[in-house]
Amino acid sequence: MSETIHDIRRRLKQQSVTPAEINALKQDQRAGVQRLIQSYERKRLLAQKEAERFEQMAAYEKDLRSQGKEWIAGVDEAGRGPLAGPVVAGAAMLTDDFFYPALNDSKKMSPAARKACYTYIMDNALATGVGIVTAEEIDAMNIYKAAQLAMVKAIENMNQRVDHVLVDAMKLAISTPQTKLIKGDQKSISVAAGSVVAKVTRDELMERMAYRYPQYGFHEHMGYGTKKHLEALKAHGPCELHRKSFQPIKELIEQKA
């Protein structure tokens, strides 16, 4: 008796099939089986491509380890562009056998994928750290310097010896050797992990702030200048989370002065 489509689906989902069994299933004339095989092979190809991309992104870490560097951290920030909220940096130090193929630049991941990745990083990284610089501090020093400061704080908050730092697109005022990587969150697994830590941490913070300031809808836009956010700003004016040196907030304040 032929195996049921339900059982085939279950085995494919559990990946408990051999290459020979896959070849046999390809000869099955049932349309439902053929759809299952096509879906299985698409997912397998995607997983293979993700694994290959991950290995390419691990090249900087492997090269540094070949030079005798053992404690390698990647750092990135989230929140340079929003009109409200802090800029948050994340730092991550990964084991040499760390493997999470879906890890990517946090901006390219869905919220659910980021959250799952964040949980895996927190459970499996050698160390992680977070640095937060408030809106008030951003106004006092400018966003670029604030992002640099957040990164330094994130590295310091790992409470871990660091031999080398991989930094996304910035040079930091630290004594530890560092490598500045343009689009580092797409080139280094450590920087990408830092970007996930930063993004998830900041999003959760803004979601909590939405309860304190419900009129702005921070949980929907995380402080970015969406149409809804701009309309709320015009209706209610800025709150303490808003960056007063950013337009159009600066202009709104000047108009009311």
Secondary structure as a PSIPRED ss2 file (coil, helix, strand):
# PSIPRED VFORMAT (PSIPRED V4.0)

   1 M C   1.000  0.000  0.000
   2 S C   1.000  0.000  0.000
   3 E C   1.000  0.000  0.000
   4 T C   1.000  0.000  0.000
   5 I H   0.000  1.000  0.000
   6 H H   0.000  1.000  0.000
   7 D H   0.000  1.000  0.000
   8 I H   0.000  1.000  0.000
   9 R H   0.000  1.000  0.000
  10 R H   0.000  1.000  0.000
  11 R H   0.000  1.000  0.000
  12 L H   0.000  1.000  0.000
  13 K H   0.000  1.000  0.000
  14 Q H   0.000  1.000  0.000
  15 Q C   1.000  0.000  0.000
  16 S C   1.000  0.000  0.000
  17 V C   1.000  0.000  0.000
  18 T C   1.000  0.000  0.000
  19 P H   0.000  1.000  0.000
  20 A H   0.000  1.000  0.000
  21 E H   0.000  1.000  0.000
  22 I H   0.000  1.000  0.000
  23 N H   0.000  1.000  0.000
  24 A H   0.000  1.000  0.000
  25 L H   0.000  1.000  0.000
  26 K H   0.000  1.000  0.000
  27 Q C   1.000  0.000  0.000
  28 D C   1.000  0.000  0.000
  29 Q C   1.000  0.000  0.000
  30 R C   1.000  0.000  0.000
  31 A H   0.000  1.000  0.000
  32 G H   0.000  1.000  0.000
  33 V H   0.000  1.000  0.000
  34 Q H   0.000  1.000  0.000
  35 R H   0.000  1.000  0.000
  36 L H   0.000  1.000  0.000
  37 I H   0.000  1.000  0.000
  38 Q H   0.000  1.000  0.000
  39 S H   0.000  1.000  0.000
  40 Y H   0.000  1.000  0.000
  41 E H   0.000  1.000  0.000
  42 R H   0.000  1.000  0.000
  43 K H   0.000  1.000  0.000
  44 R H   0.000  1.000  0.000
  45 L H   0.000  1.000  0.000
  46 L H   0.000  1.000  0.000
  47 A H   0.000  1.000  0.000
  48 Q H   0.000  1.000  0.000
  49 K H   0.000  1.000  0.000
  50 E H   0.000  1.000  0.000
  51 A H   0.000  1.000  0.000
  52 E H   0.000  1.000  0.000
  53 R H   0.000  1.000  0.000
  54 F H   0.000  1.000  0.000
  55 E H   0.000  1.000  0.000
  56 Q H   0.000  1.000  0.000
  57 M H   0.000  1.000  0.000
  58 A C   1.000  0.000  0.000
  59 A H   0.000  1.000  0.000
  60 Y H   0.000  1.000  0.000
  61 E H   0.000  1.000  0.000
  62 K H   0.000  1.000  0.000
  63 D H   0.000  1.000  0.000
  64 L H   0.000  1.000  0.000
  65 R H   0.000  1.000  0.000
  66 S H   0.000  1.000  0.000
  67 Q C   1.000  0.000  0.000
  68 G C   1.000  0.000  0.000
  69 K C   1.000  0.000  0.000
  70 E C   1.000  0.000  0.000
  71 W C   1.000  0.000  0.000
  72 I E   0.000  0.000  1.000
  73 A E   0.000  0.000  1.000
  74 G E   0.000  0.000  1.000
  75 V E   0.000  0.000  1.000
  76 D E   0.000  0.000  1.000
  77 E E   0.000  0.000  1.000
  78 A E   0.000  0.000  1.000
  79 G C   1.000  0.000  0.000
  80 R C   1.000  0.000  0.000
  81 G C   1.000  0.000  0.000
  82 P C   1.000  0.000  0.000
  83 L C   1.000  0.000  0.000
  84 A E   0.000  0.000  1.000
  85 G C   1.000  0.000  0.000
  86 P C   1.000  0.000  0.000
  87 V E   0.000  0.000  1.000
  88 V E   0.000  0.000  1.000
  89 A E   0.000  0.000  1.000
  90 G E   0.000  0.000  1.000
  91 A E   0.000  0.000  1.000
  92 A E   0.000  0.000  1.000
  93 M E   0.000  0.000  1.000
  94 L C   1.000  0.000  0.000
  95 T C   1.000  0.000  0.000
  96 D C   1.000  0.000  0.000
  97 D C   1.000  0.000  0.000
  98 F C   1.000  0.000  0.000
  99 F C   1.000  0.000  0.000
 100 Y C   1.000  0.000  0.000
 101 P C   1.000  0.000  0.000
 102 A C   1.000  0.000  0.000
 103 L C   1.000  0.000  0.000
 104 N C   1.000  0.000  0.000
 105 D C   1.000  0.000  0.000
 106 S H   0.000  1.000  0.000
 107 K H   0.000  1.000  0.000
 108 K H   0.000  1.000  0.000
 109 M C   1.000  0.000  0.000
 110 S C   1.000  0.000  0.000
 111 P H   0.000  1.000  0.000
 112 A H   0.000  1.000  0.000
 113 A H   0.000  1.000  0.000
 114 R H   0.000  1.000  0.000
 115 K H   0.000  1.000  0.000
 116 A H   0.000  1.000  0.000
 117 C H   0.000  1.000  0.000
 118 Y H   0.000  1.000  0.000
 119 T H   0.000  1.000  0.000
 120 Y H   0.000  1.000  0.000
 121 I H   0.000  1.000  0.000
 122 M H   0.000  1.000  0.000
 123 D H   0.000  1.000  0.000
 124 N H   0.000  1.000  0.000
 125 A C   1.000  0.000  0.000
 126 L C   1.000  0.000  0.000
 127 A E   0.000  0.000  1.000
 128 T E   0.000  0.000  1.000
 129 G E   0.000  0.000  1.000
 130 V E   0.000  0.000  1.000
 131 G E   0.000  0.000  1.000
 132 I E   0.000  0.000  1.000
 133 V E   0.000  0.000  1.000
 134 T C   1.000  0.000  0.000
 135 A H   0.000  1.000  0.000
 136 E H   0.000  1.000  0.000
 137 E H   0.000  1.000  0.000
 138 I H   0.000  1.000  0.000
 139 D H   0.000  1.000  0.000
 140 A H   0.000  1.000  0.000
 141 M H   0.000  1.000  0.000
 142 N C   1.000  0.000  0.000
 143 I H   0.000  1.000  0.000
 144 Y H   0.000  1.000  0.000
 145 K H   0.000  1.000  0.000
 146 A H   0.000  1.000  0.000
 147 A H   0.000  1.000  0.000
 148 Q H   0.000  1.000  0.000
 149 L H   0.000  1.000  0.000
 150 A H   0.000  1.000  0.000
 151 M H   0.000  1.000  0.000
 152 V H   0.000  1.000  0.000
 153 K H   0.000  1.000  0.000
 154 A H   0.000  1.000  0.000
 155 I H   0.000  1.000  0.000
 156 E H   0.000  1.000  0.000
 157 N C   1.000  0.000  0.000
 158 M C   1.000  0.000  0.000
 159 N C   1.000  0.000  0.000
 160 Q C   1.000  0.000  0.000
 161 R C   1.000  0.000  0.000
 162 V C   1.000  0.000  0.000
 163 D C   1.000  0.000  0.000
 164 H E   0.000  0.000  1.000
 165 V E   0.000  0.000  1.000
 166 L E   0.000  0.000  1.000
 167 V E   0.000  0.000  1.000
 168 D E   0.000  0.000  1.000
 169 A C   1.000  0.000  0.000
 170 M C   1.000  0.000  0.000
 171 K C   1.000  0.000  0.000
 172 L C   1.000  0.000  0.000
 173 A C   1.000  0.000  0.000
 174 I C   1.000  0.000  0.000
 175 S C   1.000  0.000  0.000
 176 T C   1.000  0.000  0.000
 177 P C   1.000  0.000  0.000
 178 Q E   0.000  0.000  1.000
 179 T E   0.000  0.000  1.000
 180 K E   0.000  0.000  1.000
 181 L E   0.000  0.000  1.000
 182 I C   1.000  0.000  0.000
 183 K C   1.000  0.000  0.000
 184 G H   0.000  1.000  0.000
 185 D H   0.000  1.000  0.000
 186 Q H   0.000  1.000  0.000
 187 K C   1.000  0.000  0.000
 188 S C   1.000  0.000  0.000
 189 I H   0.000  1.000  0.000
 190 S H   0.000  1.000  0.000
 191 V H   0.000  1.000  0.000
 192 A H   0.000  1.000  0.000
 193 A H   0.000  1.000  0.000
 194 G H   0.000  1.000  0.000
 195 S H   0.000  1.000  0.000
 196 V H   0.000  1.000  0.000
 197 V H   0.000  1.000  0.000
 198 A H   0.000  1.000  0.000
 199 K H   0.000  1.000  0.000
 200 V H   0.000  1.000  0.000
 201 T H   0.000  1.000  0.000
 202 R H   0.000  1.000  0.000
 203 D H   0.000  1.000  0.000
 204 E H   0.000  1.000  0.000
 205 L H   0.000  1.000  0.000
 206 M H   0.000  1.000  0.000
 207 E H   0.000  1.000  0.000
 208 R H   0.000  1.000  0.000
 209 M H   0.000  1.000  0.000
 210 A H   0.000  1.000  0.000
 211 Y H   0.000  1.000  0.000
 212 R H   0.000  1.000  0.000
 213 Y C   1.000  0.000  0.000
 214 P H   0.000  1.000  0.000
 215 Q H   0.000  1.000  0.000
 216 Y H   0.000  1.000  0.000
 217 G C   1.000  0.000  0.000
 218 F H   0.000  1.000  0.000
 219 H H   0.000  1.000  0.000
 220 E H   0.000  1.000  0.000
 221 H H   0.000  1.000  0.000
 222 M C   1.000  0.000  0.000
 223 G C   1.000  0.000  0.000
 224 Y C   1.000  0.000  0.000
 225 G C   1.000  0.000  0.000
 226 T C   1.000  0.000  0.000
 227 K H   0.000  1.000  0.000
 228 K H   0.000  1.000  0.000
 229 H H   0.000  1.000  0.000
 230 L H   0.000  1.000  0.000
 231 E H   0.000  1.000  0.000
 232 A H   0.000  1.000  0.000
 233 L H   0.000  1.000  0.000
 234 K H   0.000  1.000  0.000
 235 A H   0.000  1.000  0.000
 236 H H   0.000  1.000  0.000
 237 G C   1.000  0.000  0.000
 238 P C   1.000  0.000  0.000
 239 C C   1.000  0.000  0.000
 240 E C   1.000  0.000  0.000
 241 L C   1.000  0.000  0.000
 242 H E   0.000  0.000  1.000
 243 R C   1.000  0.000  0.000
 244 K C   1.000  0.000  0.000
 245 S C   1.000  0.000  0.000
 246 F C   1.000  0.000  0.000
 247 Q C   1.000  0.000  0.000
 248 P C   1.000  0.000  0.000
 249 I H   0.000  1.000  0.000
 250 K H   0.000  1.000  0.000
 251 E H   0.000  1.000  0.000
 252 L H   0.000  1.000  0.000
 253 I H   0.000  1.000  0.000
 254 E H   0.000  1.000  0.000
 255 Q H   0.000  1.000  0.000
 256 K H   0.000  1.000  0.000
 257 A C   1.000  0.000  0.000
